[in-house]
Amino acid sequence: MFLHKKYCLLLILFSSFINAQDIYSAYGVGDMLLSNNASVIGTGSVGLMPNFQRNISLSNPSTWTNMPFAYVSINYGGLQIEDKLNDHDNILSGLHQFQFIVPIKGRYAFGIGFQPYSSQLYSLKSDNLEIKYIQQDTLNFNSRLNGGGGISDLSFSLSARITDKEKGALKFNYLFGSSRKQTGYSLDEGGNGLDDDFDGVIDEEGENSINYLYNQRNIYDGTLINGYLSSDRINIGKRNLTVSVSFNSTLNSFRIKNYSFYPFEDINNNGYYDINDFPQPAGNDSIPPNPLKSEYKDSFKPSQYSIGFNLELTELLNLQAELSDWSDLASSKNNILSNMNYQLADYRHVNVSVIRFARTLPRYWHESLHFRSGIFLRDYSLKKYVSNEDSFINYNYNDIGLSIGLGIKFGLTKNQLDFGLNLINRSDSINNDRLISNFNIGLTIGDIWFVKRRAKK
Amino acid sequence: MKNIHLPVFFSLLIILSACLENTVSTDLNNPGMIHDTLSVSSITGFHYQTPPELGNSTLLYLGTDSSGFENPFAIFKVQNNSINTSETFTSLSDSTIEIDSAKFILTFNSDTVETGMIFDLYYFPNTADSIFSESKSNYLNIDESDLASEYVSSARLFQKLPDSSEVIYPTLSFNVLHIIESFIDSSNISFNKTLMIKPKFDLSNALSFKSSESGFSFAPQLHLFTHEIVYVDSTSDSVAVDTFSHQFISTEDLSIIVPPIVANDPGLLTLGRGLTYKGLIEIPDLDSLLFPLPDQSIITKAELSFYYPIDTTQSNFYLQVQPVSDSLHYEQLNGILLDDPIEVIPNILPVVNISNNGKVVLNIREYLQLIHFGYVSNYGLKLEVVNTSNPFNLYSIYSHSSLIDTLNPKLFIHYVSP
């Protein structure tokens, strides 16, 4: 167990959080990571229904009382976004989830977890120029937006069996993190007939540009509360139907501290603010004023409701369905969260999945495997505040995805190695040719806690 | 579990965490920053006059310029230490040192010798320690007749024949051997060590000589040749004679310029060095334009444009533009002001070269940016001609009172804001 913990710690130290680098991660607080582990990704669900092992979901604490052992789980994922229409391809990977779950005598359970809540990593440039004619000069303006960072989630969960059939749980999430936003604004007076950067190309694109960079930093913190309830009371014929519901809301209002640094002209085009830039960061009375600090409390109010059903077709074969609605209840009229000014207002998820669980006591090797698959639909609704009209405009996009997963059970303590893959087609009103591949691998190691060991004789 | 090699597994995951990063082109309907411009035309120009300030000039002048500038005399203070030996004037009073010759040398600024001119050298044995101040003396506070000068000697311009293609500048070389005792007299340590040169007869044009600011080689200097008798040993009469050359350069020098009376055109702002006109530019609307700018705006360009009458004498001069550090009181700027009352904030704006195209464009964005920061107040800008310009030229630019609107000064500002 100690050896396993050491590896886990190393993995946490050296890994970065997963980041989805695309325009979508520039909206709001970034890409929401609502599916954190391989078994959830394998079913294409939000993790409400049992998918890790029979009657157990790592993402639903109300199922943890069914765990026979304490578990340490680490999940690692990779994401690839291929935009065939615009011919770009972004790949990123990192730690998805770390969890430590301890069941107590089948009646209670508690767990701590650490996972990314949202992430941002984007590098966007405008695909159209703004042109102005000023004093017989033609000025071309272009913009770039770069950003990175995200919000991490440190969670603590408590679970208890309410009756023989009902279980409940509470999860508290402390969200914290930071993000950086950089706005690049370039001004080009057109070609001057010279090879300014001495690379042999005269009037190369961007060669004569004057670049202005504006950096901002957000620091986030807030607390969420989640409630879970699961019931095995309903039967359809001889088949048991498990129903789970969950809700999520803010416990402490989400706080965003924004630091707005003074923009500068990047005279030496190195992307950093240094002595060669204007205004100079050092010198006689020329140091720009300190960053503007502002604090916002009502710019992000996440809320989520989910319901899920699991029908045991046979002892091992389960049919599942989940519906989830995530909303940001804040009606922010600023662009403090995102340079794109868009806020993710609503996110709806529905999936249908089939799981064939491994046998409790496998006779053959293939009976130690969990097979998972599913299809899912996600619908995202963005809203943007238009200040000159004092109104919001909406923008929607959606995902259609196919999921497949495999779990390999091994060892006496039901250790498990899980793989999950999502293949998603993302489309909006402009582009329906984006393919997102989301791969996840998880390792879960079991051990016995809170059992009185016999003293060695 | 034993079949899985965990270190290999985790190492593979960490290697896989590298990212492929492509910039995505998209419609950034919210660019995050805006660009806009401001135009200011209510700019007023004003000039005021101070006495000539030529103390830091690289040239000294004697004679009368064609524009009417008189340069009656030049005055020099010689330093106490030799620049090429360790001697001082006082140390030369040692009895073993004998002064063979002493000359005061002034180098002509042109390599062509001017003939027929005689210059007289004077010194001030009966005056206290200070005769003049390089930075403060001028034709209003120094009068030759009050100086109690005594004639020393006269000289003509003399030019050695060059050995090769080297440039040999003609020099004035005055014999000062008979007065050198005044300089080396250790009992009179407060002696002013000051000399004055003036033309014996009126000169029809202004001649220029190199000043101490032109460097050690050509600085006005006292050049002494000495020899020293040294006994080889105390028991014999054998002696050795060593010959030395000592150069005592002038550290302060000044030619006094008496400017002519010039009538000013009311539509023009006049600048000059000999007739020391300095300009003041006020942009009263600037505050009301800059303060409403969004927070954290950057001034990307600020061009203050002036027009001036195209005239060959106005070509290629250097203009120094400096923000004024306190509010202007025009009622204090009448007449010729012995002390310039306008204080400035130095080193903010660069010196600009003005070419002869009829238009001056000054980049003042640093100044406007500091106003926007709140570090500097908009008290105006002071314009001065830099000391390398010909002191006998006057430079004029059209001020706000110009009859033709297109010739009035203008300020055009570009800015970018988050």
Interface residues (C-beta under 8 A of the other chain):
Chain A: L3 H4 Y7 L10 L11 F14 S15 S16 N19 Q21 D22 I23 Y76 G78 D83 N86 H88 D89 N90 I91 L92 S93 G94 L121 Y122 S123 L124 K125 S126 D127 N128 E130 K132 I134 Q135 L139 F141 S143 R144 L145 T183 Y185 L187 I210 Y212 Y214 S260 Y262 P263 F264 E265 F278 P279 N284 D285 S286 P288 P289 L292 N335 N339 M340 N341 K384 F410 G411 N415 L417 I441 L443
Chain B: M1 I4 L6 P7 F9 F10 L13 I14 L16 S17 A18 C19 L20 E21 N22 T23 V24 S25 T26 D27 L28 N30 P31 G32 M33 H35 T37 D295 Q296 S297 I298 T300 I345 N347 I348 R365 E366 Q369 L370 F373 G374 Y375 V376 F412 H414 V416 S417 P418
